Amino acid sequence: MARALFSHSGLRSDEPSCAPNPFTQRTDWDRTENPLTTLLAAAARAGRELTDLTESNPTRAGIVDTEPLVALLGHPRGATYAPISLGHPKARAAVAASFHERGLPAREDRVVLSASTSEAYTWLFKLLCERGDRVLVPAPSYPLFEFLARLEDVELAAYPLVREEGFRIDLGALDRAAEEAQGHARAIVLVHPNNPTGTFVRRDEAAEVGRIAARHGMALIVDEVFAEYPHGALPADRLPSFAGEREALTFVLGGLSKSLLLPQCKLGWTLVYGPDALCDEAIARLELIADTYLSASTPVQLALPELLAARASVQGPVRARTAENLAALDRALVAAGEDAAVRRLPTDGGWYAILEVPRTRDEDAWVETLVREHGIVVHPGYFFDMEREGFLVVSLLPRPEVFARAIEIVVTSVAKG
Ligand SMILES: Cc1ncc(COP(=O)(O)O)c(C=O)c1O
């Protein structure tokens, strides 16, 4: 994560640079290293081997051999270029079919392909936001939004997820954030399940968020890159996906980087739901945005039906891996004893776990202690905008033998306070 290299937000205030230069203010990032980057650079200089419990690059996790999947991109069919802005019809149909297999409605003429989910966000911001308009984003969540928004001259307003209530959406705060924007709030982003909290939105929350969006003329942008990774059966009150009949214009995002562990293949999809007239207009406008870039490569689009057909053989082992690591984490917590001042926050799915740790030192100090004393890397909660200090985030993707050993040390170490 490039953004994790820099100080927390990575963004400077609105002060212009002193010396005249040809660069935009929107790219005037604060590029000072954050404490973790400095720590890791020092460890690398010292030749220290570290155990990385933040590893979430699926191509390094040794879960499934994806080489045969990547090889599909080498097929000669990819040698001819005949671009179609919204995506090749067979690829769009394959995405729709993958939703049908999950029991979800999807229309292939309402599928838009892009090079990634991140790119899909930027297209949606272009579609929905004038300069200075606002997008409402959850906190805590995935730290890329500030960068994506800044690059499109969009402002963000955070709406809280209430940790004490299982990261329930603070619907009052969401409505107020929309009111305060005085007609300039254009979209609500939901990450479903959220990264790193792992929470799936509850059905009643989803309905209310839809009503709030419709009332304020906003769209929903729902990032479902982790939706196929629940930890077991979802509780009945949770919505498996926003794909379905929706009151507000709704964009459901996904992509190969999580669904098939192929971030390097660069393909994302956006499905459009909601009132027909709005969907049709959105698709027509997105077609022109997509036509401007034509960014999804032909080889990956043509391989998509075969790639998606292999989904189950990839996702099963990933779910087994996250379950095994979660179980190892829970065993370590049980071993630490009931009185230990460390616990895992409940999660419904995804690739991460959050540990609540004693606030006897701040998160950076915990991270530093774990690196210096044990050679183990974890992320501080503030990288994800947790509402206060006292949280560490780990990935559930590392190899089980490595994860089990390291997480036991982490738990034992923080349990001492
Ligand atoms: C919640 C979430 N959305 C989107 C992405 C990026 O996906 P893509 O590779 O399709 O841009 C990530 C990557 O970590 C993520 O965690």
The ligand as an ORCA input file, in Angstrom:
! r2SCAN-3c Opt
* xyz 0 1
  C     -12.222     -2.387      0.289
  C     -11.343     -2.367     -0.919
  N     -11.806     -1.895     -2.087
  C     -11.042     -1.893     -3.194
  C      -9.745     -2.339     -3.174
  C      -8.929     -2.262     -4.415
  O      -9.348     -3.141     -5.367
  P      -8.779     -3.066     -6.842
  O      -7.511     -3.840     -6.872
  O      -9.851     -3.669     -7.684
  O      -8.569     -1.625     -7.164
  C      -9.220     -2.840     -1.979
  C      -7.830     -3.313     -1.917
  O      -7.281     -3.619     -0.877
  C     -10.029     -2.845     -0.826
  O      -9.565     -3.300      0.354
*
